[in-house]
Amino acid sequence: MPISLPGLPPIEGTRYTTVGADFLTTMQIPIVAGRDIDNHDRPGSQAVAVVNEEFARLNFPGKNPLGQHLRLWRDVGEKNLARDMEIVGIAKNARYGSVKRETLPVVYFPYNQGFPQPNEMMFALRTAGDPLALVNSVGEVVHQADARLPISDIRTQKAEVEESIYQEMMLAELCSAFAVLALAIACVGLYGTISYSVARRTGEIGIRIALGAQPGPVLWLVLREVMVLAGVGLVISLPIALGTSKLVESLLFGMKPNDPLALTLAVATLIGAALLAGGIPARRASQIDPMTALRHE
């Protein structure tokens, strides 16, 4: 069933869905202008529709869509029926069908106004606790309304989203596990390197302390070496990460490949891990006994 603006050809690529009262409120899709579909939108009242921001952007550039009219066409036998609907609300963009798809222009129609009528119905219920705990109660309510109505395919919204991106989630978990493993191996290697460096410089550090060096400067002497190693690693790895981030762009949802916050957190994590790995031998170096160091020589 194509949708068009009055006097214009059908709008290609637009999705439509028939919904009940307060559907957008239940699904937590904000209304940015106008109103949601409510119980006043019933047979005999003015036919209305709510469009999303993408539909408004494509079809009403620089204009206010509220109060504008849409025309829905439907073939019935040899006749071509049309229904004129007034736009009463603009909803925020939401993924239609899958989180992997681009944002599509969407139009929402009231189910109670009878045109078009879907072949099946889906109920959305928002709860404060575990939604699956209310399955039996909801089934009883539906059975009381009409015992002939079958109930099937009960699932939570979270489960539906996770199912649609199951492969991406598995890949992300595997990559995270390997990243943690690589970070742990790097920390062990850095700890061993700094410990070996401190052991070789035991005499030098002991003499410094014997001549009056305080623990703070000695600690910084070792940590400075740690920071140099971490800095060299970041200088090498950051350009590589920025250059290869496009390869994982298709697996990201709601963020850009070179997201500044993600990069900042990654850099902070690496520096923190380096300080943790090098901090233990650095603290040990600041507490070296000069006499022990001289006997070591």
C-alpha positions, 0 to 999 in steps of 0.5 A: 500500500503506497503512501503519498502526499496529496497531488504527488506520486507515491513515496518510495521506501516508507514503512508503515505500521498500525498501532494502538493507543499510547504505543509510542509511549509504551515503547519509549519512543519520544514524541518531539512535536504534536501528540501520540496516538490515543483513545480518541482516534477511533472510527468516525473521527479524523484519520490521523498519523504520526511520522518519525523525524526521518519521514519529516526530514525527507518530505517536509524540508524546512516545513512543519509537518504537523497539520499536513496530510498524507494519502494511503492507497490500497487496491480493492478488487478493481478499485483503488481506494485512498484515505486522507490522514492528518499528521498529528505528531512527530516521533523520534527516529527508531530502528525499524525491524533490526538495529542493523538497518539504516533509519527508515521513514516510518508512518504510524496509523491508529489501529482503531480507525480500521485502515489498513487492518493487519493480518496479525496483532502484537501486544507490547507490555512494559513492566517494572519487574521481570516481564516473563513472570507476567506471561500467565496473567497476560494470557488469562486477560487475553483468554477472557477477552476472546478464548479463540485468540492464540498466543505465541512467540512471547519474548522480551524486547531485550531478547529480540534485540540480542537475537538480531545481533547475536553474531556481533555480540559473540564477536565482541565478547571474543574480542574483549576476552582476547584484548584482556588477555593481551593486556594481561600479557603486556602487563606481565612483560612490562613488570618483568622488564622494569623489575629486571631494570631495577635489579640491574640498577640496585647499586645506583639506586642505593647510592642515590638514596645514601646521598640523600635521595628521597623515595619520591624522586626515586619512584619517579625515576623508575616510573618515568621509564615506564611512561616512556615505554607506554608512550612509545607503544601509544605512538605506534598503536594509535595510528594503526587503531585509527587506520583499521577502525573502518574494518569494524564499522559495520559491527558498531551501533550508535557510535562512530569507529573513531569515537573520542570517548572510546579512544580516551578510555582505551588510552587511559586503560593502557596508561593505568595498566602500565603504571600498575605493572611498573608501580610495584618494582618502582615502589620496591626501588624507592625502599632499597636499603643503601647498605644492602645495595652496597653489599649487593655490589 
